């Protein structure tokens, strides 16, 4: 037990260092936490009593990280508005279909052109399509964009991706693990996930008066325990029907965010969100073996660059359809660019099915690149758009045909040169 406490203490010291450094530099702490997790982990040295491999606490850190994802998404739901999300359903359906369709097509094309077999190509398409809901939530918090117009669209696409993920995992697990797939099974799985999401949102909106009465609890201790019970129960129920536990947490936040107790919930949940959320990203870094990344470096970099292009195109189209400003559309693109926990789940399925081993380092490096790039690009979306406008204007001037100047202006220029 002493070693467990010491390892957890050491992990928290490293997390505190990463968060402090990110705060001093004015950047999101996500890439710092991932990188410092990679720097230690399974292949780190043992110096005296300090074991940087975190062997005894690996499963505990992973579980605490899962809790962090739940708190991140639950708080994000509290900050949002389920009424507006339901009203924007048609826009989200169209935007989600376009966003997922374009990125899945690009991922499939990349896998095919890179020479991978069919099953590996389908895995790569999945890895490069689905955003990390945990990193998406962290970006929205870090840059205080939860009240922005584009946040509704971002949340909607995140939930659309989860329905896609349910269908995709049902199909791909059949193809990889059993060599066959059932169309009825895939349709059933996707339908159940969609019904769970839509049904909870509708019922939650209807049940707001009842929830207002149920959560009138004077004791903060009892209040927090009741919230925890609801959060873990709903997330667990969602996972049993193949809806990601993080989406269950988001849905509960959306529902309770409509109640009169939402501000109190936000205030009490913030410490858990920040603490366990940091542990999640640190634990994710621990799972990446930096010495195994070299063989897949060019594949991961090429896929990451293609994903950046894909999400920018998709985000600008989807944003324009939702009547967002160009900067709002770029925010949508760069926020949804993050890849994380879902990509790792998909590649683990490939490893279980005995597919090419290069997929694991490819996914790890690809996720690391985009998990680090997404917060940085999202932070600078205003400057990036301004740079784009300046570059476009210069190119326009450079390639536009020059008008003939009047004779008197030409004469004046000649005189100036001669003078």
N, C-alpha and C positions, 0 to 999 in steps of 0.2 A: 504493500500500500504506500509506503514511504516513497518508493521509486515512482509510483504513479503520480503522487502529489508533486514531486520534484519535476517530473517531465511536463506536467500541466503548467506549473509555475514558469518553467523555461520557455514553453510555447507562448505563454502570455507576455513574457518579457520581449520576445522577438516580435510578436504582434504589436505591442505598444511602441516598439522602436519603428516599425514600418509605418504605423499610423501617424506617429509624430513627425517622421520625415516627410510624408505626403502632405501633412498639414502645413509644415514650414514652406514647402515648395508650392503650395496652393493647388495641388493636383488631387485627383481621385486616388484613394488608397488601394483600389482593387489590384492594379499591376504590381504595386509594392508588396502587398501581402502574398500574391502568387509567386513572385520572384524569390522572396525570402523563404517561402515554403519549399521551393525547388532547391534553394541553396543548402538546406538541411535535408531532412527526410532519410530514406532508406540507405543512401550511400554516403551520408555525412560521417565525420569521425566521432570517436568517443574520447573526450578529454577529461580524465579523472572521473568524478561522479557525474559530470554533465554528458549525457548521451543525447546527441542531436538527431539520432535516428528515430526517436519517438516510437519505439517498437511496442512497448507495453500499453501505450495510450492511443495507438493508431485507430482502433475501432471506436474509442470514446471520443476522440477528436472528430471522426467522421460523423458520429451521431449528433454531436453538438453543432456541427456544420449543417446538418439537415434541419435542426431546430432553427438555425440562423436563417435559412431559406424561408421557412414558414413565417417567422417574424417579419422578415423583409416584405414578403408578399401580402401578409395580413395588414401591415401598416400602410402599404401602398393602396390597398383597397379602401381603408378608412379615409385616406386623403382624396379619394375619387368619388364619383357620383354615379350610382347604379341607374338612376332615372335617365340621365343623359346618355349613358352607355346603351340602354335598351332602345332609346329613341334613335340612336345612331346605328342600329343593328344592320340596316341595309348597306350603309356606307362601309361598315366594318367587314361585312361578308364579301363585298366586291373588292375592297382593299386587301383583305387577307388572302383571297383567292389569287389575286394578281401577284402579291408579294411572295407567297409560298410557291406559286406556279413558276415564276421567273427564276427564283433561286434554286428550286429543285431541278429545273431544266438546265441551268448553268452547271450545277454540280454533276448531273448525269453526263453532260457533254464533256466536262473536264475529265471525269473518270474514264470515259470511252477513249478520248484522245490520248490520255496517259497510258493506254494499253492494258487497263485492268479488265479481268473477266466480268461477266454480267453481275454476279452476286456482289463482288467487291465494288463495282460501279454503283449499285443501288445503295450500298452502305455509305460510300463517299457522298452521294447525293443527300442522304439523310443527315450526315454530319455537317454538311455545309448549308443546310436549309434552316434548321430550328435555332432560334435565339435562346440565350440564357436568361430566364426570367429573373434570376437572382441578381445578375449584373445589371440588367435593365432597371430593376427597382433601385439598385444602389446609385446608378447614374442620375435617376430622377430625384433622389434625395440629395445627393451631394451637390447638385447644381440647382436645387430648389425649383424644379420644373413641374412639380406635381399639379400645379394649378394652370399650367400652360394648355392652350387649345389642343396641341398635338398629343397630349398625354392620353386623352380618350382613345385616339386612334391607335396609339402604341399599345395600350392595354387590350383593346379589341383584337389587334393582330396577334398579341401574345396568347390570348385565349383561343383564337382561330388556329394558331400553330399547335396548341395542345390537342385539339380535335384531330388535326392532321396527323400529329404524332401517334395518337391512339390507333388510327387507321393504318398508318405506315408500319408501326411496330407489329400489329397483328399480321399484316401481309408479309413483312420481311422475316419475321420469326418463323412463319410457315415455310417460306422459301429456303431459309438457311438451316433451320434446325430439323425440319422434317422432309425437305425437298419438295413439298407441295403446299398449296394454299387453298383456302375455302373462301369463295366470294361472299357467301352468306355469312361466314364468321367475321370477315372484315367489315361488311356492312353493319352487322349487329354491333360490333365493338364501337365503331364510329358513331352509330346512332345512339347508343347508351351514353357515350361521353357527351355528345351534343345535348341530349335530353337532360343529363345531370346538370350541365352548366346553365342552360336556358331555364330549366325548371326551378333551380335554386334562386336565380335572379328574380324570376316572376313571383315565386312564393315569398321570398324575402321582402320584396317591395310591398306585397299585400299584408305581411305580418308585422310591419313596422310598429303599429300601436301596441301589439302584444309584447314585442321585444322591449319597447320603452318601459312597460310595467315590470317585466321580468328582471331587467338590469337595474332597477332602482334599489341598489344595495349600498348601504351606508359605509360598510367596512371596506377599505381598499384591499385588505388581505383577501377577503372572500371574493371581492369583485375580480381581482386578478386571477384567482384560482378558477373561477367560473369561466373566464375568457380562455384560459389555458385548456380547460376541459373541452370547451366547444371547438377550439382551434385544432387540437390534436385528433379529436373524434371525427370531425368533418374531413380533415385531410386524410386520415386513415380510411374512412369510408370511400372517399374518392379514389384512393389508390387501389382498393379492392376491385373497382370496375374499370381499371386502367385509365383513370384520369390522374394526371400528375398531382402529387400531394401539394405542390406549390400552388397549383391552380385552385385546389380546394381552399387553401388559406386565403388566396386572393378573393375568392367568391364570398367567404365569410366576412372579410374586411369590407367588401362592397355593400353587403347586406347591413352590417352593424354601423357602417358609416352613415346610413340614413336615419339612425336613431338619435335621440337627444343626448345620448351618452358618448358620442363619438370623440369629442374633445378630451374627455376624461380618459378614454381608452388610449388615445394617441399619447397623452402625457405619461401614462404608466407603462406603455409598451416600448417607448423610445430606448431606455437603457438595454433592454433585452435585444432589440433590433440591432443596435450598434455593436454590442459585445459578441453575440452569437453570429451575427453577419460577418464580422471580421474573422472569426474562427473558421467559417465556411471557406472563405477564399484562401486562408492559410492552409487549411486541410487539403484543398484542391491542389495547391502547389506541392504539398507533400507527396501527392499521388503521381507526380510527373518525375520520371527518371531522366535527368539532363544528359546522361551519357548514352542514352538510346535514341537521341533525336537526330544525330548527324545523317543517317542513311535516308531520312525522309525530308531533309531540309528543303531541297528545291521544290518538291511536291507541295509541301505545306506553304511555302512562300508564294508559289504560283496560285494555289487555291485561295489564299488569303487576299491577294491582289484582285483576283477575279470576283471574290465575294464583295469586296469594297465597291467595285464597279457595279455589281449586280444590285446591291442594296441602295446605292445612290440613285440608280435609274428607277428602281421600284419605288423608293421613297418619294422621289420627285413626282412620279405619275400618281401614286396614291394620295400624296399631299395635295396635288392640284385638284384631284377629284373631290377631296374633302374641303376644298377652298382654304387651305392653309397658305401662309406666306412662304416664299422660297426658303427662308431661314428655318421656319417651322418644319418644312419638308425635310431639310437637311438634318435637323435635330432628330426627326423620326428615323431617317436612314442610319445615322451614326449610333443612335441608342439601340436600335434593333440589330446592329452589326455584331454585337457581343455573342460569342459562342461559349458554351460552358458545360453544365451538368448533363444536358440532354445529349450532346455530342459524345460525351464519355459513356453514357448508357448505351448508345447505339454501337459504339466500337466494342464495348464489352460483349455485346450480343454476337458480333462478328468473331471475336476471339473464341467464344464458347462454341461457335459453329465450325471452328477449324479453318477459317479463311486466312489469307496471307497475313503474316505477322507484321508486315510493314505498316498495316493500317493503324496499329496502336501508337507507334511514335509519330506517324503522320497526324493523327487526331490530337495528340498531346501538344505538338508544336503549333499546329493550326489554331487550336483553342487558345494557347498562350499568346500567340500573335494578336488575335482578334480581341481577347479579353483585355489585353493591354492597350490596343489601338482604339477600341471603341470609346472608353472614357476620355482619352486624350483628344480624339477627333470631335466628340460631342461637346467638349469644353470650348473648342475653337471654331464651332460651326459658323458663327458670325464672321470671323476673320477669313475663313475659307471661302464663304460666299462673296465677301468683299474682294478677295483676291481673284476669284473667278470673274467678277464683273470687270475689274481692271484689265485682266488678261484678254477678255473678250473685246473690250474697247480698243486695246492696242492692236489686236489682230485685225479688227475691222478697219482701223486706220491704215494698217500696213498693206492690206490686200484690196482696199477700195480704190477704184480708178480716180486719179487726180484730175480735178477740173482745170480747164485752161484758164490762165489768169488774163485779165485785160491787158492791152498793150501798154497802157500807162504804168501799171504796176510792174510789168516786166522791165520797162525803161528805168524806173526808179531803182530796181534791184541792180541793173547793170551799172548805173551811176555810182551806187553805193560800193559795188565791188571795185570799180575803177578808182574811186576815191581812196 
